[in-house]
Amino acid sequence: LTGSCPQVVFEKGGVYLHTSAKKHQDPDSLIAGVIRVVEKDSDVLLQWVPVEEAGDSTQILFAKKDVSGGDACTSEEEPTFDPGYEPDWAVISTVRPQPRHSEPTRGAEPSSPRGSWAFSVSLGELKSIRRSKPGLSWAYLVLVTQAGGSLPALHFHRGGTRALLRVLSRYLLLHRPLCPGPGPSGL
């Protein structure tokens, strides 16, 4: 983690928030967005921002991580690998000694109802990540914070949970649950 220029190490579109738990979703209850893992100063953030249908007006400009050692703030964007298949674990625990405070995501319009769903959380603030069982509709992840609260479920309509978890494993200790089942086992 170097420099003050934020570096995107992962980005995936087609990640939705479902703002309603009703069986038949209202189209306005589905908010399309982009999930990113961003290295910023000495912290790593997980960010989700909504994408407007008329174009991505909420995009934040970052540089992709430059693995060649050049100037990270001027590197060209590279495509992020997404195998399109999902992992076989259901609960992932995270371990980090010093939790940090989350900061508001810049770029989303605060007056926009969709923009109010944007979030940015330090990986150190996460206690666990719960994953849906494979084969049940769209894959989704639920992020649980150290304080015990959870962020809105992130539904991956175009795959990508495995790729995201692989990137997070660079910064966090991930493990499978001790006991299979619906509860928060393995935490």
Secondary structure by P-SEA (a helix, b strand, c coil): ccccccccccccccccccccccccccccccccccccccccccbbbbbbbbbbccccccbbbbbcccccccccccccbbbbbbccccccccbbbbbbcbbbbbbccccccccccccccccccccccccbbbbccccccccbbbbbccccccccccccccccaaaaaaaaaaccccccccccccccccc
